[in-house]
Amino acid sequence: MAAYDTCISLLVMAGTMALTACCRRLAHRFAHRERRLYAFILELSGAFQICACTHELRLLADLPPKPQVALGLVYLFTTFHGLSLPGSINNPSSSFQLLCSNKSTVKAWGLQTSAQFLGAALANIYAKSLWALGATPVHSRALGENCSDPIQTTIANAFILELFFSFLFHLAVLQFESMNHKTKVHLLGLLIATLVYEGGHLTGAIFNPALAFSLHLSCFLEQFWNYTLVYWVAPCIGSVLVAIVWDEVIPHIRSHFNV
């Protein structure tokens, strides 16, 4: 990829983050008293930023030296997202975990999840619209791609991987919960970069149903049940297993051994 193409992609991601920040500021100014509307806008804008930036980030995956640059960008932008998107969850499997842990109501879960998927769909449209401008050859090629088939293993293996990655991620979120926010964001960024390194070539290591929907919409249309199982069901099961382990298993072990 030429230096010009790389700069354009980085500018697109920076512009996307600036656009999201402006929308959030406007929402805080005019809609913060309407709690449900404000929460909906936060979730929608958060999912939009993550999905739109990841669309562009995927185009930089082959930057030399591989995979160091790509993993560095994954860590960098994951950290940016964590620092710039306070007050939103941005992951339907995390919202489902809160529902199953009785930390969220059905209405709140429905509001969050619908906003997250709407943000993901808007990010898909946004990315395709930008690529249609043909600013770089990479954008033109990406626009012409259909299903990129990110599952490079069996469906069973892909299911287990996405479940396991989701489990590790949500377990880390709970483990780091009491830490300083900036420290927690950096640690989660390192974890996500590590998971992408280990499993990105097999499933993409997405473990976020809304992000998977946005990135691979054409694949969902072609192989709906396989992609639903791997990218929607598996991450949700992983997050719920963490809730069970954290709320039920670990306290029982501690009480049994008087830890």
C-alpha positions as CSV (number, residue, x, y, z in Angstrom):
1,M,0.0,0.0,0.0
2,A,1.4,3.4,-1.0
3,A,2.1,6.1,1.7
4,Y,-0.7,8.2,0.1
5,D,-3.2,5.4,0.6
6,T,-2.2,4.9,4.2
7,C,-2.4,8.7,5.0
8,I,-5.9,8.8,3.4
9,S,-7.1,5.9,5.5
10,L,-5.7,7.4,8.7
11,L,-7.3,10.7,7.9
12,V,-10.6,8.9,7.3
13,M,-10.4,7.3,10.8
14,A,-9.4,10.6,12.4
15,G,-12.3,12.4,10.7
16,T,-14.7,9.6,11.8
17,M,-13.6,10.0,15.4
18,A,-14.0,13.8,15.2
19,L,-17.5,13.4,13.7
20,T,-18.5,11.1,16.4
21,A,-17.2,13.4,19.1
22,C,-19.2,16.3,17.6
23,C,-22.4,14.2,17.6
24,R,-21.8,13.2,21.2
25,R,-21.3,16.8,22.3
26,L,-24.4,17.9,20.6
27,A,-26.3,15.0,22.2
28,H,-25.0,16.0,25.6
29,R,-26.0,19.6,25.0
30,F,-29.5,19.0,23.7
31,A,-30.6,15.5,24.7
32,H,-28.9,14.6,28.0
33,R,-32.1,15.3,30.0
34,E,-33.9,12.6,27.9
35,R,-32.1,9.7,29.4
36,R,-33.3,7.0,27.0
37,L,-32.7,9.1,23.9
38,Y,-29.3,10.2,25.2
39,A,-28.3,6.5,26.0
40,F,-29.5,5.5,22.5
41,I,-27.3,8.2,20.8
42,L,-24.3,7.2,22.9
43,E,-24.6,3.6,21.9
44,L,-25.3,4.3,18.3
45,S,-22.4,6.7,17.9
46,G,-20.0,4.4,19.8
47,A,-20.8,1.4,17.6
48,F,-20.7,3.6,14.5
49,Q,-17.2,4.9,15.4
50,I,-15.8,1.5,16.2
51,C,-17.3,-0.2,13.1
52,A,-16.4,2.7,10.7
53,C,-12.8,2.9,11.9
54,T,-12.4,-0.9,11.7
55,H,-13.7,-0.9,8.1
56,E,-10.8,1.4,7.3
57,L,-8.3,-0.4,9.6
58,R,-8.8,-3.6,7.7
59,L,-7.4,-2.0,4.6
60,L,-4.2,-1.4,6.4
61,A,-3.7,-5.0,7.4
62,D,-0.9,-5.6,4.9
63,L,1.3,-2.7,5.8
64,P,4.9,-3.8,6.2
65,P,6.4,-5.0,8.4
66,K,3.6,-7.6,8.9
67,P,2.0,-8.1,11.4
68,Q,3.7,-5.6,13.6
69,V,2.2,-2.4,12.1
70,A,-1.3,-3.8,11.8
71,L,-1.3,-5.0,15.5
72,G,0.1,-1.7,16.6
73,L,-2.8,0.1,14.8
74,V,-5.3,-2.3,16.4
75,Y,-3.9,-1.5,19.9
76,L,-3.7,2.3,19.1
77,F,-7.3,2.6,17.8
78,T,-8.7,0.3,20.5
79,T,-7.2,2.6,23.0
80,F,-8.6,5.7,21.3
81,H,-12.0,4.1,21.3
82,G,-11.8,3.3,25.0
83,L,-10.8,6.8,25.9
84,S,-13.2,8.7,23.5
85,L,-16.4,6.7,24.0
86,P,-17.3,6.9,27.7
87,G,-20.8,6.0,28.8
88,S,-21.5,3.4,26.2
89,I,-21.0,-0.4,25.9
90,N,-20.7,-0.7,22.1
91,N,-20.9,-4.5,22.2
92,P,-24.2,-6.5,22.1
93,S,-22.6,-9.5,23.9
94,S,-21.6,-7.2,26.7
95,S,-25.2,-5.8,26.9
96,F,-26.5,-9.4,26.9
97,Q,-24.2,-10.2,29.8
98,L,-25.6,-7.3,31.8
99,L,-29.1,-8.5,31.1
100,C,-28.3,-12.1,32.2
101,S,-26.6,-10.8,35.4
102,N,-29.7,-8.7,36.3
103,K,-27.7,-5.6,36.0
104,S,-29.8,-4.3,33.1
105,T,-33.5,-4.3,32.3
106,V,-35.0,-5.8,29.2
107,K,-35.9,-2.4,27.9
108,A,-32.4,-1.1,28.5
109,W,-30.9,-4.2,26.8
110,G,-33.3,-3.7,23.8
111,L,-32.4,0.0,23.6
112,Q,-28.7,-0.7,23.7
113,T,-28.7,-3.6,21.2
114,S,-30.9,-1.9,18.7
115,A,-28.7,1.3,18.8
116,Q,-25.5,-0.8,18.4
117,F,-26.8,-2.6,15.4
118,L,-28.1,0.6,13.9
119,G,-24.7,2.2,14.4
120,A,-23.1,-0.8,12.8
121,A,-25.4,-0.6,9.7
122,L,-24.8,3.1,9.4
123,A,-21.0,2.5,9.6
124,N,-21.3,0.0,6.7
125,I,-23.1,2.6,4.6
126,Y,-20.7,5.3,5.6
127,A,-17.6,3.3,4.7
128,K,-19.1,2.2,1.3
129,S,-20.0,5.8,0.5
130,L,-16.5,7.0,1.2
131,W,-15.0,4.2,-0.8
132,A,-17.3,5.1,-3.7
133,L,-15.5,8.4,-4.0
134,G,-12.5,6.4,-5.3
135,A,-9.9,8.6,-3.4
136,T,-7.4,5.7,-3.4
137,P,-7.1,2.4,-5.5
138,V,-7.5,0.5,-2.2
139,H,-10.9,2.1,-1.6
140,S,-12.0,1.2,-5.1
141,R,-10.9,-2.4,-4.7
142,A,-12.6,-2.7,-1.3
143,L,-15.9,-1.4,-2.7
144,G,-15.9,-4.2,-5.3
145,E,-15.4,-7.0,-2.8
146,N,-18.3,-9.2,-1.8
147,C,-18.0,-11.7,1.1
148,S,-14.4,-11.8,2.1
149,D,-15.1,-15.1,4.0
150,P,-13.2,-14.4,7.3
151,I,-13.8,-17.9,8.6
152,Q,-10.7,-19.8,7.6
153,T,-11.4,-22.9,9.7
154,T,-14.3,-25.2,10.4
155,I,-17.5,-23.7,11.8
156,A,-17.1,-25.6,15.0
157,N,-13.5,-24.3,15.5
158,A,-14.6,-20.8,14.6
159,F,-17.5,-21.0,17.1
160,I,-15.1,-22.2,19.9
161,L,-12.5,-19.5,19.1
162,E,-15.0,-16.6,19.1
163,L,-16.6,-18.0,22.3
164,F,-13.2,-18.3,24.0
165,F,-12.0,-14.8,22.9
166,S,-15.3,-13.3,24.1
167,F,-14.8,-15.1,27.4
168,L,-11.3,-13.8,27.9
169,F,-12.3,-10.3,26.9
170,H,-15.2,-10.0,29.3
171,L,-13.3,-11.7,32.1
172,A,-10.6,-9.1,31.6
173,V,-13.1,-6.3,31.7
174,L,-14.4,-7.5,35.1
175,Q,-10.9,-8.1,36.4
176,F,-9.7,-4.6,35.4
177,E,-13.0,-2.9,36.6
178,S,-11.5,-1.4,39.7
179,M,-8.4,0.0,37.9
180,N,-7.8,3.6,36.7
181,H,-9.8,4.0,33.5
182,K,-6.7,4.9,31.4
183,T,-4.8,2.0,32.6
184,K,-7.7,-0.4,32.0
185,V,-8.1,0.9,28.4
186,H,-4.5,0.3,27.6
187,L,-4.5,-3.2,29.1
188,L,-7.7,-4.1,27.1
189,G,-6.1,-2.7,24.0
190,L,-3.1,-5.0,24.5
191,L,-5.4,-7.9,25.1
192,I,-7.4,-7.3,21.9
193,A,-4.2,-6.9,19.8
194,T,-3.0,-10.2,21.3
195,L,-6.3,-12.0,20.4
196,V,-6.2,-10.6,16.9
197,Y,-2.6,-11.9,16.5
198,E,-3.6,-15.3,17.7
199,G,-6.9,-15.7,15.9
200,G,-7.3,-13.0,13.4
201,H,-6.2,-15.3,10.5
202,L,-8.9,-17.8,11.5
203,T,-12.0,-15.8,12.3
204,G,-10.9,-12.2,12.5
205,A,-11.1,-12.3,16.3
206,I,-14.1,-10.0,16.4
207,F,-16.2,-11.2,19.4
208,N,-18.6,-8.2,18.9
209,P,-21.8,-9.1,17.1
210,A,-22.5,-5.6,15.8
211,L,-18.9,-5.2,14.5
212,A,-19.1,-8.6,12.7
213,F,-22.5,-7.5,11.2
214,S,-21.0,-4.3,9.9
215,L,-17.8,-5.8,8.5
216,H,-19.3,-8.9,6.9
217,L,-22.8,-7.9,6.0
218,S,-22.6,-9.6,2.6
219,C,-21.4,-12.8,4.3
220,F,-24.4,-12.8,6.7
221,L,-26.6,-12.5,3.7
222,E,-25.0,-15.4,1.9
223,Q,-24.4,-17.8,4.9
224,F,-26.7,-16.4,7.6
225,W,-26.9,-19.3,10.0
226,N,-23.1,-20.1,10.0
227,Y,-22.2,-16.4,10.6
228,T,-25.0,-15.9,13.2
229,L,-23.7,-19.0,15.1
230,V,-20.0,-17.9,15.0
231,Y,-20.3,-14.1,15.4
232,W,-23.5,-13.6,17.3
233,V,-24.2,-16.7,19.4
234,A,-20.7,-17.6,20.4
235,P,-19.7,-14.2,21.8
236,C,-22.9,-14.0,23.8
237,I,-22.4,-17.4,25.3
238,G,-18.8,-16.4,26.2
239,S,-19.9,-13.3,27.9
240,V,-22.7,-15.1,29.9
241,L,-20.2,-17.8,31.0
242,V,-18.0,-15.1,32.4
243,A,-21.0,-13.7,34.4
244,I,-21.7,-17.2,35.7
245,V,-18.0,-17.8,36.7
246,W,-17.6,-14.3,38.2
247,D,-20.9,-14.2,40.1
248,E,-21.4,-17.8,41.1
249,V,-18.3,-20.0,40.8
250,I,-15.6,-17.7,42.1
251,P,-17.5,-16.6,45.2
252,H,-18.4,-20.2,46.0
253,I,-14.7,-21.2,45.7
254,R,-13.6,-18.3,47.9
255,S,-16.2,-19.1,50.6
256,H,-15.2,-22.8,50.5
257,F,-11.5,-22.1,50.9
258,N,-12.1,-19.0,53.1
259,V,-10.1,-16.9,50.7
